[in-house]
Amino acid sequence: MKTAYQVVQKPLLTEKGTRLKEEGNQYLFRVAKRANKIEIKQAIEALFKVTVLEVRTLPVRGKAKRLGRFQGKLPDWKKAIATLKAGDSIELFEGV
């Protein structure tokens, strides 16, 4: 059993995330790669004391990076979009 902090790694503050927050009360998070939608929903509800209506997830491929002649790749990760009940909000994102 993973803790809520292991499932939800950090919030994502991007232009798309700001637009989603304003238009549809949706929030972006970076989550554990092996976490499923049910675990993500329970973790967000436990951490932020809000009601989550829907969770959408998408895997993100790591970018290829190079330093001189050495080439590598950043690790793959998972993004989650959580839709909250009308009237609920997360204070961490307010004022951004």
MISETI-623125 format. One line per 5 residues: number of its first residue (from 1); their letters; for each residue x, y, z of N, C-alpha, C, O, CB. Coordinates in steps of 0.05 Angstrom, whole numbers. Glycine has a CB too. Example, Ala and Ser with C-alpha at 12.3 -4.5 7.8 and 13.67 -1.06 7.14 Angstrom:
1> as> 264,-114,156,246,-90,156,264,-66,156,285,-66,169,226,-89,181  257,-45,142,273,-21,143,258,1,157,268,23,161,282,-12,114
# end
This chain:
1> mktay> 17,-24,0,0,0,0,18,25,0,35,28,17,-19,0,25  13,42,-19,29,67,-21,15,89,-5,-9,89,-3,32,75,-51  31,107,6,20,130,19,11,150,-1,18,148,-25,40,142,39  -5,170,8,-15,190,-11,8,207,-22,7,216,-45,-34,209,4  29,211,-6,52,226,-16,69,211,-37,82,223,-53,70,234,7
6> qvvqk> 68,184,-36,81,169,-57,65,168,-83,77,166,-104,86,140,-46  39,169,-81,22,169,-105,23,196,-119,29,197,-142,-7,161,-98  17,217,-104,17,244,-116,45,256,-109,50,263,-86,-6,262,-104  62,259,-130,89,268,-125,91,298,-123,104,308,-105,107,258,-147  78,313,-142,79,342,-140,58,353,-159,50,340,-178,107,353,-147
11> pllte> 49,378,-153,30,391,-172,46,402,-195,69,409,-193,14,414,-157  32,404,-218,45,416,-242,33,443,-247,9,446,-251,41,397,-266  50,464,-247,41,491,-251,50,499,-280,73,508,-284,53,511,-230  32,496,-299,38,502,-327,16,520,-338,-4,525,-324,40,476,-343  20,530,-362,0,547,-374,-26,531,-379,-48,541,-375,10,558,-400
16> kgtrl> -23,506,-389,-46,489,-394,-61,484,-368,-85,484,-367,-38,463,-407  -46,478,-346,-58,473,-320,-73,497,-310,-95,494,-298,-37,464,-301  -63,521,-314,-77,545,-305,-102,549,-321,-123,557,-309,-59,570,-309  -102,544,-347,-126,546,-363,-147,526,-355,-170,532,-353,-119,543,-393  -138,501,-349,-157,480,-341,-170,487,-314,-193,482,-309,-143,453,-339
21> keegn> -154,499,-296,-164,507,-270,-186,528,-272,-206,527,-259,-141,517,-252  -181,548,-289,-200,570,-293,-225,561,-307,-247,570,-300,-187,593,-308  -223,544,-327,-246,537,-344,-262,514,-332,-287,514,-333,-237,529,-371  -249,494,-321,-264,470,-313,-259,460,-286,-267,437,-280,-258,449,-332  -246,475,-268,-240,466,-241,-224,440,-241,-230,421,-226,-266,463,-225
26> qylfr> -204,438,-259,-187,415,-262,-159,422,-254,-149,444,-258,-188,404,-291  -145,403,-241,-118,407,-231,-99,386,-242,-107,363,-245,-117,408,-200  -74,394,-247,-54,375,-258,-35,367,-236,-27,383,-219,-38,389,-281  -27,341,-236,-8,330,-217,11,311,-231,3,298,-251,-23,315,-194  35,309,-221,54,288,-229,50,266,-208,51,270,-184,84,298,-230
31> vakra> 44,242,-218,38,219,-201,57,196,-206,72,196,-225,8,210,-205  56,177,-188,73,153,-191,65,138,-216,42,137,-224,69,134,-166  85,127,-229,81,114,-255,62,90,-254,48,85,-273,108,106,-267  63,76,-232,47,52,-229,20,56,-215,6,37,-209,63,31,-215  14,81,-208,-11,87,-194,-35,86,-213,-32,95,-236,-9,115,-180
36> nkiei> -57,76,-203,-81,75,-220,-100,98,-212,-94,113,-193,-96,48,-217  -122,101,-226,-140,124,-222,-153,124,-195,-157,145,-183,-161,124,-244  -159,100,-184,-172,98,-158,-152,108,-136,-160,123,-118,-181,69,-152  -127,99,-138,-107,107,-118,-102,138,-120,-99,151,-99,-81,92,-123  -101,148,-144,-97,177,-148,-120,193,-136,-115,213,-122,-94,184,-178
41> kqaie> -144,184,-141,-168,198,-130,-168,198,-100,-172,219,-87,-194,185,-140  -162,175,-87,-162,173,-58,-139,190,-46,-143,202,-25,-158,144,-50  -116,191,-60,-93,207,-50,-99,237,-51,-93,251,-31,-68,200,-66  -111,246,-72,-117,275,-75,-139,283,-54,-137,304,-42,-127,281,-103  -159,266,-51,-179,272,-31,-168,272,-3,-176,288,14,-202,251,-32
46> alfkv> -149,254,3,-137,253,30,-118,277,35,-118,288,57,-122,227,34  -103,285,15,-83,306,19,-96,334,20,-88,350,36,-63,305,-4  -115,339,3,-126,366,0,-154,370,11,-165,392,9,-125,374,-29  -167,349,21,-194,350,33,-214,362,13,-229,381,19,-193,367,58  -214,351,-12,-233,359,-33,-247,334,-43,-239,312,-37,-218,374,-55
51> tvlev> -268,338,-60,-282,316,-72,-274,315,-102,-278,334,-116,-312,320,-69  -263,292,-110,-254,289,-137,-276,274,-153,-285,253,-144,-227,273,-139  -285,286,-175,-306,274,-191,-294,255,-212,-305,233,-217,-322,295,-205  -271,262,-224,-260,246,-246,-230,250,-246,-219,271,-239,-272,255,-273  -216,228,-254,-187,229,-257,-180,218,-285,-189,197,-293,-173,212,-235
56> rtlpv> -165,234,-300,-155,225,-326,-124,223,-324,-112,241,-312,-164,245,-349  -113,203,-335,-84,199,-333,-72,197,-361,-86,188,-380,-77,174,-316  -47,204,-364,-33,201,-389,-3,197,-383,8,212,-367,-38,225,-408  9,177,-396,38,174,-393,53,194,-410,45,201,-432,46,145,-401  75,204,-399,92,224,-413,119,211,-417,132,201,-399,94,250,-396
61> rgkak> 128,212,-442,154,200,-448,176,220,-440,174,244,-443,157,194,-478  198,209,-430,221,225,-422,236,235,-447,237,221,-467,240,209,-405  246,259,-445,260,272,-467,288,261,-470,301,253,-451,260,302,-464  298,261,-495,325,253,-500,343,278,-495,337,300,-504,329,243,-530  364,274,-480,382,296,-473,410,288,-480,417,265,-481,380,303,-442
66> rlgrf> 427,308,-486,455,303,-491,472,324,-479,464,348,-477,460,300,-521  496,316,-471,516,334,-459,542,329,-474,556,310,-468,519,330,-428  547,346,-494,571,340,-511,566,316,-528,546,315,-543,596,337,-494  583,297,-526,580,273,-542,564,251,-528,559,229,-539,607,262,-551  557,256,-503,543,235,-487,513,240,-490,503,263,-487,551,236,-458
71> qgklp> 498,219,-495,470,220,-499,455,204,-478,465,182,-471,461,212,-527  433,214,-468,418,200,-448,388,206,-451,380,218,-471,427,207,-420  372,197,-432,344,200,-434,333,205,-406,340,191,-387,330,176,-447  315,224,-403,302,229,-378,281,207,-373,271,196,-393,289,257,-376  275,200,-349,256,178,-344,227,185,-353,219,209,-352,256,170,-315
76> dwkka> 212,165,-360,184,168,-366,168,174,-340,177,165,-318,172,143,-380  146,188,-342,130,194,-318,101,195,-326,94,193,-349,139,220,-305  83,199,-306,54,199,-311,42,225,-300,50,235,-279,41,175,-297  23,235,-316,9,260,-309,-20,253,-304,-31,236,-317,12,281,-332  -32,266,-284,-60,262,-278,-75,289,-278,-64,309,-268,-63,248,-250
81> iatlk> -99,289,-289,-116,312,-289,-140,305,-272,-156,287,-278,-125,320,-318  -143,319,-249,-165,314,-231,-186,335,-233,-180,359,-231,-154,312,-202  -211,327,-237,-234,345,-238,-247,346,-210,-255,325,-200,-255,337,-260  -249,369,-199,-261,372,-172,-290,380,-173,-299,391,-194,-245,393,-156  -304,375,-152,-332,383,-149,-334,414,-150,-316,427,-140,-345,372,-123
86> agdsi> -356,424,-161,-359,453,-162,-359,465,-134,-372,454,-116,-386,460,-176  -344,486,-130,-341,499,-104,-316,491,-89,-306,505,-72,-365,492,-87  -304,467,-96,-279,459,-84,-256,471,-99,-257,476,-123,-277,428,-84  -234,476,-83,-210,486,-96,-186,478,-79,-189,470,-55,-210,517,-100  -163,479,-90,-138,472,-76,-122,498,-72,-116,511,-92,-121,451,-91
91> elfeg> -117,505,-47,-104,531,-41,-76,533,-52,-67,555,-57,-104,535,-11  -63,511,-57,-36,511,-68,-35,525,-95,-15,538,-102,-25,483,-70  -57,522,-111,-58,533,-138,-69,561,-138,-66,575,-159,-75,515,-155  -82,570,-117,-94,596,-117,-74,618,-118,-53,617,-105,-113,600,-93  -79,639,-133,-61,662,-135,-38,658,-154,-20,674,-155,-50,667,-108
96> v> -39,636,-170,-17,631,-189,-26,641,-216,-11,639,-236,-11,600,-191
# end
